[in-house]
Amino acid sequence: MEENANRDGLDEFGLPLPKHYDGPRFDARDYFSVRFAAAKTLGEAIEMRGLDAFAEEVEPSDFTDDTPAYETKIGIAELWAEST
């Protein structure tokens, strides 16, 4: 099984091999940085990080009402809910 497993991207137990991550790096210690200094609790810092991530993903055109009738805009929350 080992020979075929590596060819298919699986380990010796048949589990997927991890893929290289090129996204933004974040460490839990970042919550102690100046960026999150205004947060009074860890929950607030996490919420601030989520809002920052949301702001990076949206554009002003996402909030306009000039969407053609054949298109439906859904928000990031709906996309997340559908993906889980």
C-alpha positions as MATLAB code, in Angstrom:
seq = 'MEENANRDGLDEFGLPLPKHYDGPRFDARDYFSVRFAAAKTLGEAIEMRGLDAFAEEVEPSDFTDDTPAYETKIGIAELWAEST';
ca = [
       0.000    0.000    0.000;
       2.925    2.363    0.689;
       3.945    2.729   -2.958;
       0.440    3.563   -4.160;
      -0.282    5.753   -1.147;
       2.542    8.199   -1.889;
       1.511    8.472   -5.528;
      -2.039    9.357   -4.484;
      -0.918   11.984   -1.931;
      -1.640    9.691    1.012;
       0.593    8.561    3.866;
       1.264    4.942    4.820;
      -2.032    4.867    6.745;
      -4.082    6.145    3.823;
      -4.463    9.642    5.289;
      -3.910   12.747    3.130;
      -0.428   14.235    3.237;
      -0.318   17.830    4.503;
      -0.120   20.521    1.841;
       2.263   23.450    1.993;
       0.566   26.571    3.395;
       1.406   29.897    1.751;
      -1.190   32.017    3.516;
      -0.627   34.689    6.124;
       1.203   33.580    9.239;
      -0.350   34.116   12.643;
       0.786   33.060   16.073;
      -1.306   33.218   19.244;
       1.414   35.440   20.727;
       0.397   38.073   18.168;
      -2.586   38.815   20.402;
      -0.106   40.499   22.772;
       1.056   42.893   20.046;
       0.227   46.594   19.751;
      -2.315   45.731   17.055;
      -4.600   44.152   19.669;
      -3.684   46.375   22.634;
      -7.179   47.917   22.734;
      -8.760   44.518   23.408;
      -9.656   43.906   27.044;
     -10.159   40.155   26.635;
      -8.897   37.418   24.372;
     -12.384   37.220   22.883;
     -12.232   40.874   21.879;
      -8.817   40.361   20.292;
     -10.127   37.386   18.313;
     -13.114   39.448   17.183;
     -10.779   42.270   16.105;
      -8.732   39.807   14.085;
     -11.905   38.495   12.440;
     -13.018   41.996   11.525;
      -9.599   42.715   10.018;
      -9.801   39.521    7.969;
     -13.299   40.437    6.809;
     -12.151   43.912    5.777;
      -9.378   42.371    3.681;
     -11.847   40.151    1.811;
     -14.535   42.652    0.845;
     -14.616   45.506   -1.640;
     -16.882   48.572   -1.765;
     -18.674   47.054   -4.760;
     -19.839   44.210   -2.496;
     -22.190   46.666   -0.792;
     -23.834   48.296   -3.804;
     -27.413   47.654   -4.890;
     -26.633   47.581   -8.610;
     -26.427   43.799   -8.788;
     -28.076   42.373  -11.914;
     -31.331   40.517  -11.281;
     -29.773   37.199  -12.329;
     -27.057   37.447   -9.646;
     -27.376   37.051   -5.906;
     -24.803   38.447   -3.537;
     -24.177   36.530   -0.363;
     -21.897   37.586    2.440;
     -18.799   35.987    3.847;
     -20.821   34.597    6.768;
     -23.107   32.699    4.401;
     -20.136   31.403    2.417;
     -18.505   30.206    5.639;
     -21.718   28.551    6.819;
     -22.090   26.720    3.509;
     -18.501   25.483    3.622;
     -18.782   23.898    7.079;
];
